[in-house]
Amino acid sequence: MIEGVTRVLTGHADYSAAGRADNPYVPWLGPYFVLLTPVVTGLLYGPLVQRFAREARGHGVPEVMYAVARSGGRIASSVALVKSVASALCIGGGGSVGREGPIVQIGSALGSSLGSWLRAGEAHTRLLVACGAAGGIAATFNAPLAGVFFAMELILGDFAVRSFGMVVLSSVTASVIGRSVLGDEPFLDLPPLAVDHVFAYGLFLLLGAVAGVVGVLFTKVLYLVEDGCDALWRGPEWLRPAVGGLLLGAFLLALPQMYGVGYPVLQKGVEGGYAIGFLLVLLLGKVFACSLTIGIGGSGGVFAPSLFVGGMLGSAYGQAWHHASAEVTGSPVVYAVVAMAAVFAGSARAPITAVIIVYELTGEYGIILPLMAAVAVATAVSRLLSRDTVYTAKLRRRGIDLEQDEPGRRPVAAVMDPPPTGLAPGTPLEEAIGALIASGQASLPLADESGTYRGMVDALAVSSALNSGAGGRDPLWKAAFFPPTLAPDATLGTALALFSGEDARVLPVLDEDGRTMIGWLSQRQTLRVMAERAGR
């Protein structure tokens, strides 16, 4: 569909590789026809998305992540068709976005629809959504392993054995079908690659750090441009892609290499077909063109643009070092391929997927070590610089924090019980036993007249104090013990670690000043809540 729309509107299979060529269907317009292609397609997919499936706007993956985490895997059945048509029109009309976001959302919507048709429960529907995403990635990129890890790492967020087998089956099935139709050629046709000098690994680590920064900046610019478009646009949403398409068309006229996904340009850039200066122009151009396409309401993914940005960055980086010391650095192509994975890892923070997918797209196992090293550094740098990824940032801007759905990240304050009535530290030991029995609790807190927390007591501690020579009228504080305490914003994962390392059945939760006990958390409750949320 993408190629068909591109041929109809440009007369070429991929206009990004054609330069400023004329459209043979309207030669009298010369290269200026590109000013109108985003406008025409925007007039078509803008009303389509607004009327039938508004979630088809944008890159799609965050919507799938939200559906799995919060909606039981339920995605409207109309999304698959609307996303297919809208993305084909957007990309074929010059939108500088990728096809992975659309195919993930399309496959996931089909999986969700199958779950609804079969009346499957939420757990099975989520799994079918992940299977659809894996199949889409596997078929469109001829990358079955990447499909599996994309679905497990980004969509499901775990690698549970019960899910792995079904996701693998879906990915393999999709790959077999895709290869029978599209062939079994690597995504990029590159010469054999290898790292010849051990000192080059230092350059790869530095490249990983730079790529991590670039990945974060790509995310920041993407949402900054989207915010700018939101602030400037005052008309109906269905018209926004067409009006914004005028600006996109002008940019494509100036830099036609940004038309569509741009795989031929990526191939040429990785091979070293451009000078360093123009590589940087292409890098900045892709960041802006992709951001503008999303900002005006376009439909497409950000994965392919992140690979493009990484390829241009790595090629420029490799060429620069190659000019300085060719014997140590080796081929600039290696740096371009490594940076593709590193920039994606820096923006999406999915290191396993980044390594696997770039390996499968290139078929080059000889660079797996620098690939892993750079991706690890890029991921770490990204985490230091930004809380969100290119996918989770979209949801957080809507007030949705998917991290809260991870059992170990849930705050203690959300599940703690209110504290029982405490005892005064000066209460006689003999009276404390009766108070413990009357309370029905295994332990009770101590609090002075100002309400300040003074420790915990239980029947065993009181009995031990009496057996050690304390009198029945001695103050209760002599039997107090002090288990670790928690802050209200501490996570269940932290609490579980404390329970594992301490001989305690309950942990007091103190206020922000660490003085007053505002709740407590039992070990049994912690395990129950984490098990329930993991089961979801």
C-alpha positions in Angstrom: 0.0 0.0 0.0 2.8 2.4 0.8 4.6 1.7 -2.4 1.4 2.0 -4.4 0.5 5.4 -2.9 4.1 6.6 -3.5 4.0 5.5 -7.2 0.7 7.2 -7.8 1.8 10.5 -6.2 5.4 10.6 -7.3 5.8 8.2 -10.2 8.6 6.5 -8.3 8.7 3.4 -6.0 10.7 5.5 -3.4 11.0 9.2 -4.1 13.6 9.7 -1.4 16.2 8.1 -3.7 15.1 10.1 -6.8 16.5 13.5 -5.8 14.4 16.4 -7.2 13.1 14.3 -10.0 9.8 15.3 -11.8 6.7 13.3 -11.5 6.1 11.8 -14.9 2.4 12.0 -14.4 2.5 15.8 -14.0 5.8 16.8 -15.6 4.7 20.5 -16.0 4.9 20.8 -12.2 8.6 19.9 -12.1 9.8 19.0 -8.6 7.3 21.3 -7.1 4.6 18.6 -7.1 6.1 17.5 -3.8 4.5 20.6 -2.2 1.1 19.1 -2.8 1.5 15.4 -2.0 1.3 15.8 1.8 -1.7 18.1 1.4 -3.6 15.7 -0.8 -3.0 12.7 1.4 -3.7 14.8 4.5 -7.1 15.7 3.1 -7.8 11.9 2.8 -6.5 10.4 6.0 -7.3 13.4 8.3 -11.1 13.0 8.2 -10.7 9.2 8.2 -8.7 9.1 11.4 -10.9 11.8 13.1 -14.1 10.0 12.3 -13.3 6.3 12.7 -10.2 5.7 14.9 -8.5 8.7 16.5 -6.0 6.4 18.2 -4.6 5.7 14.7 -3.0 9.2 14.8 0.7 9.2 15.7 3.1 6.4 16.0 0.8 3.8 17.6 3.1 1.8 19.9 2.1 3.8 23.0 -1.5 3.1 22.4 -0.8 -0.6 22.3 1.3 -0.4 25.4 -1.6 1.3 27.2 -4.1 -1.2 25.9 -2.0 -4.1 27.3 -1.3 -2.4 30.7 -4.6 -0.8 31.4 -7.4 -2.0 29.1 -7.0 -5.7 29.2 -5.6 -5.8 25.7 -8.8 -4.3 24.2 -8.3 -2.3 21.0 -11.1 -1.2 18.7 -11.4 -3.5 15.7 -11.6 -0.4 13.4 -8.0 0.5 14.2 -6.4 -2.2 12.0 -8.1 -0.9 8.8 -7.9 2.8 9.6 -4.3 2.6 10.6 -3.4 0.6 7.4 -5.0 3.2 5.1 -3.9 6.3 7.1 -0.3 5.2 7.4 0.0 4.2 3.7 -1.4 7.6 2.7 0.8 9.5 5.2 4.1 7.7 4.3 3.3 7.5 0.6 2.5 11.2 0.6 5.9 12.1 2.0 5.4 11.7 5.7 8.9 11.1 7.1 7.9 8.3 9.5 8.4 4.6 9.8 6.2 1.6 9.2 6.9 -0.3 12.4 4.5 1.7 14.5 1.6 1.1 12.1 2.3 -2.6 11.7 2.6 -3.0 15.5 -0.8 -1.3 16.0 -2.4 -3.1 13.1 -1.2 -6.6 14.2 -2.1 -5.8 17.8 -5.6 -4.7 16.8 -6.1 -7.9 14.9 -4.9 -9.9 17.9 -7.3 -8.0 20.2 -10.2 -8.6 17.7 -9.4 -12.3 17.6 -9.5 -12.3 21.4 -12.9 -10.6 21.5 -14.3 -13.0 18.9 -13.1 -16.0 20.9 -14.4 -14.5 24.1 -10.9 -14.8 25.6 -10.1 -13.5 29.1 -7.9 -10.5 29.6 -4.6 -12.5 30.1 -5.1 -14.3 26.8 -6.2 -11.2 25.0 -3.0 -9.4 26.1 -1.0 -12.4 24.8 -2.9 -12.2 21.4 -2.1 -8.5 21.2 1.6 -9.2 21.7 1.5 -12.0 19.2 0.0 -9.6 16.6 2.8 -7.1 17.3 5.5 -9.7 17.0 4.1 -11.1 13.8 3.9 -7.6 12.3 7.5 -6.7 13.1 8.8 -10.1 12.0 7.1 -10.0 8.6 7.7 -6.4 7.7 11.4 -6.4 8.6 12.1 -10.1 7.9 13.3 -10.3 11.5 11.6 -13.1 13.5 13.8 -12.7 16.6 13.3 -9.0 16.7 9.6 -9.5 16.5 9.7 -11.7 19.6 11.8 -9.4 21.7 10.0 -6.3 20.6 6.7 -7.8 21.8 8.1 -9.2 25.0 10.3 -6.2 26.0 8.1 -3.3 24.9 4.5 -4.6 24.7 4.3 -7.2 27.4 7.1 -5.8 29.5 8.3 -9.3 30.7 9.7 -12.5 29.4 7.4 -15.0 31.1 7.7 -18.5 29.8 3.9 -18.9 29.4 4.0 -16.0 26.9 7.2 -16.7 25.1 6.2 -19.8 23.2 3.0 -18.3 21.7 4.8 -15.1 20.7 7.6 -17.1 19.0 5.0 -19.2 17.1 3.3 -16.0 15.8 6.6 -14.5 14.8 7.8 -17.6 13.0 4.5 -18.0 11.2 4.5 -14.3 10.1 8.2 -14.6 8.9 7.4 -17.7 6.8 4.6 -15.9 5.1 6.5 -12.7 4.7 9.5 -14.5 3.2 7.4 -16.4 0.7 6.0 -13.1 -0.6 8.9 -10.6 -0.1 11.9 -12.9 -0.2 14.6 -13.6 2.3 17.1 -10.8 1.8 18.7 -8.8 4.6 17.2 -5.4 5.2 20.6 -3.8 4.5 23.0 -5.2 1.9 26.4 -4.7 3.4 29.9 -6.2 3.0 31.3 -8.4 5.7 32.0 -6.3 8.8 34.5 -6.9 11.6 36.4 -5.0 14.3 40.1 -5.3 13.6 41.7 -3.4 16.5 41.0 -3.7 20.2 41.4 0.1 20.8 38.4 0.6 18.5 36.2 -0.6 21.4 36.9 2.6 23.2 35.5 4.5 20.2 32.4 2.3 20.3 31.8 3.1 24.0 32.1 6.8 23.2 29.7 6.4 20.3 27.2 4.7 22.6 27.3 7.7 24.9 26.8 10.1 22.0 24.0 8.0 20.6 22.3 7.9 23.9 22.3 11.7 24.1 21.0 11.9 20.5 18.3 9.4 21.2 17.0 11.5 24.1 17.2 14.7 22.1 15.2 13.0 19.3 12.5 12.3 21.8 12.6 15.8 23.2 12.4 17.5 19.8 9.6 15.1 18.7 7.3 16.3 21.5 8.5 19.9 21.4 7.4 20.1 17.8 4.2 18.4 18.6 3.5 20.9 21.4 4.3 23.7 19.0 1.8 22.3 16.5 -0.8 21.9 19.2 -0.3 25.5 20.3 -0.5 27.0 16.8 -3.4 25.0 15.4 -6.9 26.4 16.0 -8.9 24.7 13.3 -10.7 21.3 13.1 -8.4 18.3 13.7 -9.4 16.6 10.5 -8.0 19.5 8.5 -4.7 19.7 10.5 -2.7 17.1 8.4 -3.6 18.9 5.1 -2.7 22.4 6.3 0.4 21.2 8.1 1.3 19.3 4.9 2.1 22.6 3.2 5.0 23.1 5.6 6.0 19.4 5.3 5.9 19.7 1.5 8.1 22.8 1.5 10.6 20.9 3.7 10.6 17.9 1.3 11.2 20.2 -1.6 14.3 21.5 0.1 15.5 18.1 1.2 13.8 15.4 -0.8 15.8 12.6 0.9 13.3 13.0 3.8 10.4 11.7 1.6 8.7 8.7 3.3 10.7 6.2 5.3 13.9 6.8 3.4 15.5 3.3 3.3 17.5 3.9 0.1 19.0 7.0 1.7 19.8 5.1 4.9 21.5 2.4 2.8 23.6 4.9 1.0 24.5 6.8 4.2 25.6 3.7 6.0 27.7 2.7 3.0 29.5 6.0 3.2 27.9 7.6 0.1 27.6 11.0 1.7 30.2 13.5 3.1 30.2 14.2 6.8 28.6 17.6 6.5 25.6 16.2 4.5 25.3 13.3 6.9 24.7 15.8 9.7 22.2 17.7 7.5 20.3 14.4 6.9 20.4 13.6 10.6 18.9 16.9 11.7 16.5 16.9 8.7 15.1 13.5 9.7 14.6 14.5 13.3 12.7 17.6 12.2 10.8 15.9 9.4 9.6 13.0 11.5 8.7 15.4 14.4 6.7 17.6 12.0 4.9 14.7 10.4 3.8 13.5 13.8 3.0 17.0 15.0 0.6 17.8 12.2 -1.3 14.6 12.9 0.4 12.1 10.6 0.3 8.4 11.1 3.6 6.5 11.3 6.3 5.1 13.5 9.4 6.5 15.1 11.5 3.3 15.0 12.7 3.6 11.4 13.5 7.3 11.9 15.6 6.5 14.9 17.5 3.9 12.8 18.0 6.6 10.1 19.3 9.1 12.6 21.6 6.5 14.1 22.9 5.5 10.7 23.8 9.1 9.8 25.3 9.7 13.2 27.5 6.6 13.1 28.6 7.1 9.5 29.7 10.7 10.2 31.4 9.6 13.5 33.1 6.7 11.7 34.3 8.8 8.8 35.7 11.4 11.1 37.7 8.9 13.1 38.7 7.1 9.9 40.3 10.3 8.6 42.2 10.6 11.9 43.5 7.1 12.3 42.3 4.5 9.7 44.4 1.7 11.1 42.7 1.8 14.5 39.2 2.7 13.6 38.5 0.3 10.7 35.5 0.7 8.4 33.1 3.6 9.0 30.2 1.2 8.1 30.6 -0.6 11.4 30.1 2.6 13.3 27.0 3.4 11.2 25.4 0.0 11.9 26.3 0.1 15.7 24.9 3.7 16.0 21.6 2.6 14.4 21.0 0.2 17.4 22.4 2.7 19.9 20.2 5.6 19.0 17.1 3.4 19.0 18.2 2.1 22.5 18.7 5.7 23.6 15.2 6.7 22.5 13.1 3.5 23.2 15.3 2.1 26.0 14.9 -1.4 24.7 18.4 -2.7 24.6 17.7 -6.4 23.8 15.4 -5.5 20.9 18.0 -2.9 19.7 20.8 -5.5 19.5 18.7 -8.2 18.0 16.9 -6.2 15.4 20.0 -4.5 14.0 21.8 -7.8 13.9 18.9 -9.3 11.9 18.5 -6.3 9.6 22.1 -6.5 8.6 23.0 -10.1 9.1 26.4 -9.1 10.5 27.4 -11.2 13.5 31.0 -10.1 13.4 30.1 -6.8 15.1 27.9 -8.2 17.8 30.4 -7.3 20.6 30.7 -3.5 19.8 27.0 -3.5 19.1 26.2 -4.8 22.6 28.7 -2.5 24.3 27.4 0.7 22.5 23.8 -0.2 23.2 24.5 -0.8 26.9 26.1 2.6 27.2 23.4 4.3 25.2 20.7 2.8 27.4 22.5 3.9 30.6 23.0 7.4 29.3 19.4 7.6 28.3 18.2 6.6 31.7 20.4 9.2 33.3 19.2 12.0 31.1 15.5 11.2 30.9 12.8 9.4 32.9 10.7 8.6 29.8 11.3 6.9 26.5 10.0 7.9 23.1 7.0 5.6 23.7 6.2 6.2 27.4 6.6 10.0 27.1 3.4 10.2 25.1 1.5 8.4 27.8 2.9 10.4 30.7 1.9 13.6 29.0 -1.7 12.3 29.3 -1.2 11.6 33.0 -0.6 7.8 32.5 2.4 6.2 34.2 2.8 2.6 33.1 5.6 2.0 35.6 2.9 1.9 38.3 1.6 -1.3 36.7 4.9 -3.0 37.5 4.3 -4.8 40.8 7.6 -3.8 42.3 7.1 -0.1 41.5 3.8 0.4 43.2 4.1 2.8 46.1 3.7 1.5 49.6 1.1 4.3 50.4 -1.3 2.7 47.9 -1.5 -0.6 49.7 -0.6 0.0 53.3 -3.1 -0.5 56.2 -3.9 2.2 58.7 -1.9 1.7 61.9 -3.6 0.3 65.0 -3.9 2.3 68.2 -0.5 2.5 69.7 0.7 2.1 73.2 2.6 4.6 75.3 6.3 3.8 76.0 5.6 4.1 79.7 2.9 1.4 79.7 3.7 -1.3 82.3 4.8 -4.6 80.8 2.1 -6.6 82.5 -0.6 -4.3 81.0 0.9 -4.6 77.6 0.2 -8.3 77.3 -3.5 -7.7 77.9 -3.5 -4.8 75.4 -1.9 -7.1 72.7 -4.5 -9.8 73.3 -7.4 -7.3 73.2 -6.1 -5.7 69.9 -6.0 -9.0 68.0 -2.7 -7.9 66.4 0.6 -9.7 66.6 2.4 -6.5 67.3 1.7 -2.9 68.2 3.5 0.4 67.7 4.8 2.6 70.5 4.0 6.4 70.3 4.7 9.1 72.9 2.4 12.0 73.8 3.4 14.0 70.7 2.6 11.0 68.4 6.3 10.3 67.7 7.0 6.7 66.7 9.1 4.9 69.4 9.3 1.4 68.0 7.3 -1.8 68.0 6.4 -4.5 70.6 4.9 -7.9 70.4 4.1 -10.7 72.9 7.4 -12.4 72.4 9.4 -9.2 73.1 7.3 -8.6 76.3 7.8 -12.2 77.5 11.5 -12.0 76.8 11.8 -8.8 78.8 9.9 -10.3 81.8 12.0 -13.5 81.6 15.2 -11.4 81.6 14.4 -9.9 85.0 12.2 -6.9 84.2 9.3 -6.3 86.6 5.7 -6.2 85.6 5.6 -2.5 86.4 8.6 -1.7 84.3 8.0 0.6 81.2 7.1 -1.1 77.9 9.9 0.7 76.0 12.3 -1.8 77.5 10.8 -4.5 75.3 10.7 -2.3 72.2 12.3 -3.4 68.9 12.9 -1.4 65.8 12.2 -3.0 62.4 13.2 -1.1 59.2 10.8 1.7 58.4 9.3 2.8 55.0 8.5 6.1 53.5 5.1 6.5 51.8 6.7 6.7 48.4 8.8 3.6 48.9 8.0 0.8 46.4 6.7 -2.7 47.1 10.0 -3.9 45.7 11.9 -2.1 48.4 9.5 -3.5 51.0 10.0 -7.0 49.7 13.7 -6.7 49.9 13.5 -5.5 53.5 11.3 -8.4 54.4 13.8 -10.8 52.8 16.7 -9.3 54.7 15.1 -8.8 58.1 13.2 -11.1 60.6 10.1 -8.9 60.5 6.5 -9.6 59.6 5.3 -6.0 59.5 7.1 -2.7 58.5 6.0 0.7 59.9 5.4 3.4 57.3 6.4 6.9 58.6 5.5 10.3 57.4 7.9 12.5 55.3 9.5 13.8 58.5 10.1 10.2 59.7 8.4 10.9 63.1 4.8 9.8 62.9 3.6 6.3 61.9 0.9 6.7 59.2 0.5 3.1 58.3 2.1 -0.3 58.2 2.7 -3.1 55.7 2.7 -6.8 56.3 4.8 -9.3 54.5 1.7 -11.4 53.6 0.0 -8.3 52.1 3.1 -7.4 50.1 3.4 -10.8 48.5 -0.4 -11.0 47.8 -0.5 -7.6 46.0 2.6 -8.3 43.9 1.3 -11.8 42.9 -2.1 -10.3 41.9 -0.6 -7.6 39.8 1.9 -9.9 38.2 -1.0 -12.2 37.3 -2.7 -9.4 35.5 
